[in-house]
């Protein structure tokens, strides 16, 4: 099994963090959008 160099590991970690940040921001935007639309309908 190939061992990752510390720099490569850090790079992948950063990539994963970026992906998660992207997913999280999209999720928050979706939640905000859905909450706003339901609120408009209710109000």
FIGU-60759 format. One record per atom (N, C-alpha, C): residue number from 0; residue in three letters; atom name; x, y, z. Coordinates in nm, 4 decimals, m for minus. Example, Ala and Ser with C-alpha at 12.3 -4.5 7.8 and 13.67 -1.06 7.14 Angstrom:
// residues 2
[0 "Ala" "N" [1.3190 m0.5690 0.7800]];
[0 "Ala" "CA" [1.2300 m0.4500 0.7800]];
[0 "Ala" "C" [1.3200 m0.3300 0.7800]];
[1 "Ser" "N" [1.2850 m0.2250 0.7080]];
[1 "Ser" "CA" [1.3670 m0.1060 0.7140]];
[1 "Ser" "C" [1.2900 0.0030 0.7870]];
This chain:
// residues 43
[0 "Unk" "N" [0.0843 m0.1200 0.0000]];
[0 "Unk" "CA" [0.0000 0.0000 0.0000]];
[0 "Unk" "C" [0.0880 0.1253 0.0000]];
[1 "Unk" "N" [0.0513 0.2186 m0.0837]];
[1 "Unk" "CA" [0.1305 0.3401 m0.0971]];
[1 "Unk" "C" [0.1023 0.4350 0.0187]];
[2 "Unk" "N" [0.2085 0.4924 0.0722]];
[2 "Unk" "CA" [0.1908 0.5859 0.1843]];
[2 "Unk" "C" [0.1819 0.7284 0.1321]];
[3 "Unk" "N" [0.0942 0.8041 0.1919]];
[3 "Unk" "CA" [0.0783 0.9430 0.1508]];
[3 "Unk" "C" [0.1852 1.0287 0.2161]];
[4 "Unk" "N" [0.2390 1.1214 0.1391]];
[4 "Unk" "CA" [0.3324 1.2174 0.1972]];
[4 "Unk" "C" [0.2496 1.3212 0.2739]];
[5 "Unk" "N" [0.3062 1.3792 0.3776]];
[5 "Unk" "CA" [0.2318 1.4777 0.4577]];
[5 "Unk" "C" [0.1705 1.5884 0.3726]];
[6 "Unk" "N" [0.2443 1.6337 0.2701]];
[6 "Unk" "CA" [0.1917 1.7416 0.1857]];
[6 "Unk" "C" [0.0703 1.6931 0.1085]];
[7 "Unk" "N" [0.0777 1.5715 0.0555]];
[7 "Unk" "CA" [m0.0357 1.5165 m0.0191]];
[7 "Unk" "C" [m0.1553 1.5008 0.0732]];
[8 "Unk" "N" [m0.1295 1.4536 0.1940]];
[8 "Unk" "CA" [m0.2380 1.4341 0.2906]];
[8 "Unk" "C" [m0.3047 1.5676 0.3219]];
[9 "Unk" "N" [m0.2238 1.6711 0.3414]];
[9 "Unk" "CA" [m0.2785 1.8035 0.3715]];
[9 "Unk" "C" [m0.3606 1.8530 0.2530]];
[10 "Unk" "N" [m0.3106 1.8247 0.1315]];
[10 "Unk" "CA" [m0.3821 1.8693 0.0121]];
[10 "Unk" "C" [m0.5190 1.8025 0.0039]];
[11 "Unk" "N" [m0.5227 1.6716 0.0269]];
[11 "Unk" "CA" [m0.6517 1.6020 0.0209]];
[11 "Unk" "C" [m0.7427 1.6545 0.1311]];
[12 "Unk" "N" [m0.6875 1.6783 0.2490]];
[12 "Unk" "CA" [m0.7682 1.7301 0.3588]];
[12 "Unk" "C" [m0.8309 1.8632 0.3216]];
[13 "Unk" "N" [m0.7530 1.9488 0.2559]];
[13 "Unk" "CA" [m0.8054 2.0783 0.2140]];
[13 "Unk" "C" [m0.9153 2.0593 0.1108]];
[14 "Unk" "N" [m0.8938 1.9661 0.0167]];
[14 "Unk" "CA" [m0.9958 1.9393 m0.0852]];
[14 "Unk" "C" [m1.1249 1.8944 m0.0191]];
[15 "Unk" "N" [m1.1133 1.8023 0.0752]];
[15 "Unk" "CA" [m1.2319 1.7512 0.1441]];
[15 "Unk" "C" [m1.3018 1.8641 0.2193]];
[16 "Unk" "N" [m1.2235 1.9485 0.2848]];
[16 "Unk" "CA" [m1.2821 2.0600 0.3594]];
[16 "Unk" "C" [m1.3570 2.1538 0.2654]];
[17 "Unk" "N" [m1.2975 2.1804 0.1488]];
[17 "Unk" "CA" [m1.3630 2.2676 0.0515]];
[17 "Unk" "C" [m1.4940 2.2067 0.0044]];
[18 "Unk" "N" [m1.4910 2.0761 m0.0236]];
[18 "Unk" "CA" [m1.6116 2.0068 m0.0695]];
[18 "Unk" "C" [m1.7199 2.0165 0.0371]];
[19 "Unk" "N" [m1.6821 1.9904 0.1626]];
[19 "Unk" "CA" [m1.7814 1.9936 0.2709]];
[19 "Unk" "C" [m1.8358 2.1342 0.2902]];
[20 "Unk" "N" [m1.7471 2.2352 0.2771]];
[20 "Unk" "CA" [m1.7923 2.3732 0.2917]];
[20 "Unk" "C" [m1.8941 2.4054 0.1829]];
[21 "Unk" "N" [m1.8658 2.3564 0.0607]];
[21 "Unk" "CA" [m1.9557 2.3790 m0.0524]];
[21 "Unk" "C" [m2.0903 2.3138 m0.0261]];
[22 "Unk" "N" [m2.0872 2.1863 0.0161]];
[22 "Unk" "CA" [m2.2112 2.1125 0.0437]];
[22 "Unk" "C" [m2.2895 2.1830 0.1539]];
[23 "Unk" "N" [m2.2189 2.2246 0.2594]];
[23 "Unk" "CA" [m2.2842 2.2861 0.3746]];
[23 "Unk" "C" [m2.3513 2.4172 0.3350]];
[24 "Unk" "N" [m2.2813 2.5009 0.2559]];
[24 "Unk" "CA" [m2.3393 2.6290 0.2150]];
[24 "Unk" "C" [m2.4602 2.6061 0.1254]];
[25 "Unk" "N" [m2.4522 2.5054 0.0374]];
[25 "Unk" "CA" [m2.5669 2.4736 m0.0486]];
[25 "Unk" "C" [m2.6840 2.4275 0.0365]];
[26 "Unk" "N" [m2.6551 2.3444 0.1373]];
[26 "Unk" "CA" [m2.7603 2.2938 0.2262]];
[26 "Unk" "C" [m2.8265 2.4086 0.3019]];
[27 "Unk" "N" [m2.7452 2.5006 0.3527]];
[27 "Unk" "CA" [m2.7999 2.6143 0.4270]];
[27 "Unk" "C" [m2.8848 2.7015 0.3352]];
[28 "Unk" "N" [m2.8374 2.7237 0.2127]];
[28 "Unk" "CA" [m2.9133 2.8052 0.1176]];
[28 "Unk" "C" [m3.0462 2.7383 0.0867]];
[29 "Unk" "N" [m3.0449 2.6070 0.0694]];
[29 "Unk" "CA" [m3.1673 2.5329 0.0390]];
[29 "Unk" "C" [m3.2643 2.5415 0.1560]];
[30 "Unk" "N" [m3.2114 2.5254 0.2784]];
[30 "Unk" "CA" [m3.2963 2.5321 0.3977]];
[30 "Unk" "C" [m3.3596 2.6706 0.4087]];
[31 "Unk" "N" [m3.2783 2.7748 0.3875]];
[31 "Unk" "CA" [m3.3270 2.9118 0.3974]];
[31 "Unk" "C" [m3.4357 2.9347 0.2920]];
[32 "Unk" "N" [m3.4119 2.8841 0.1692]];
[32 "Unk" "CA" [m3.5075 2.9032 0.0603]];
[32 "Unk" "C" [m3.6392 2.8343 0.0930]];
[33 "Unk" "N" [m3.6310 2.7085 0.1359]];
[33 "Unk" "CA" [m3.7532 2.6321 0.1641]];
[33 "Unk" "C" [m3.8284 2.6951 0.2813]];
[34 "Unk" "N" [m3.7548 2.7396 0.3831]];
[34 "Unk" "CA" [m3.8181 2.8019 0.4993]];
[34 "Unk" "C" [m3.8894 2.9298 0.4559]];
[35 "Unk" "N" [m3.8240 3.0083 0.3702]];
[35 "Unk" "CA" [m3.8839 3.1329 0.3252]];
[35 "Unk" "C" [m4.0096 3.1080 0.2437]];
[36 "Unk" "N" [m4.0066 3.0068 0.1553]];
[36 "Unk" "CA" [m4.1233 2.9809 0.0704]];
[36 "Unk" "C" [m4.2406 2.9327 0.1552]];
[37 "Unk" "N" [m4.2153 2.8438 0.2505]];
[37 "Unk" "CA" [m4.3244 2.7938 0.3346]];
[37 "Unk" "C" [m4.3771 2.9077 0.4216]];
[38 "Unk" "N" [m4.2870 2.9945 0.4693]];
[38 "Unk" "CA" [m4.3300 3.1063 0.5520]];
[38 "Unk" "C" [m4.4217 3.1996 0.4744]];
[39 "Unk" "N" [m4.3879 3.2229 0.3459]];
[39 "Unk" "CA" [m4.4725 3.3100 0.2638]];
[39 "Unk" "C" [m4.6108 3.2488 0.2466]];
[40 "Unk" "N" [m4.6135 3.1182 0.2210]];
[40 "Unk" "CA" [m4.7425 3.0506 0.2018]];
[40 "Unk" "C" [m4.8255 3.0597 0.3304]];
[41 "Unk" "N" [m4.7599 3.0359 0.4454]];
[41 "Unk" "CA" [m4.8330 3.0364 0.5718]];
[41 "Unk" "C" [m4.8803 3.1761 0.6080]];
[42 "Unk" "N" [m4.7965 3.2773 0.5804]];
[42 "Unk" "CA" [m4.8311 3.4122 0.6201]];
[42 "Unk" "C" [m4.9149 3.4782 0.5151]];
